[in-house]
Amino acid sequence: MKRVLILLIASVSSPASAGQGFFDDFDGEDLGGHWDFGNPKGAMFYSVHDSLLEVFGFAGFGNSDWIYAAIPQYGDFDLQATVGWTDLLVHETLSVRIGEDPRHGFVGGMAFVREQVGGEWVSRVVAAFGDGPRAERAAPSSGFHQFRVSRTGSTFAAYFDGQLLLQGSGTSRVPRVITLEFTGAHARPVDLLVDRVSVVPEPASIAWLAAGVAVVALRRRRTG
């Protein structure tokens, strides 16, 4: 099982350490010990199957929970996540972010949000940089989609399905953890999915993808 890979890509021309990174495609039967739960009162219901993490409800006190894992500490980084949702008429969010710890020292991230506004159900994608700008756009319907946040020098960029959503400056803090946070209504079904997540150093992300890591995402189950 791949679970978490701290890889060294020997073929890259950049320094050897630039090829290392965090990667998880949820190909086991559970989350694995590298993920910790952040909210003991959250009690999210989830399963790991078909190389997917699927969250489908909440119980107990609170309507949110998050998991987090340590990542290598890079000043310049490339965060990518393949995530999914279905068209349930419920309040729900799925957030992917990195920071100094699971809840503080925010560096960058993206989220899917569904909520009711003026009696209408609205879905949107939000991108934000710590100490920097924020942007959002309408989210497409059911399916799998790509979040990406990178920092090179003082420049941040966020992409949704390969299209630039936000660019600008942000915090210089170095991220230490990746956090996946899920919210939904108490005792109501949600359907939020994470296919894979990775954090690699820039500019090695191009070589990382060329080496075939991104191909893993392409073979995953998609809707339909």
Secondary structure, 3 states (H helix, E strand, C coil): CCCECCCCCCCCCCCHHHHCCEEECCCCCCCCCCCEECCCCCCEEEEEECCEEEEEEECCCCCEEEEEEECCCCCCEEEEEEEEECCCCCCEEEEEEEECCCCCCEEEEEEEEEEEECCEEEEEEEEEECCCCEEEEECCCCEEEEEEEEEECCEEEEEECCEEEEEECCCCCCCCEEEEEEEECCCCCCCEEEEEEEEEECCHHHHHHHCCCCHHHHCCCCCC
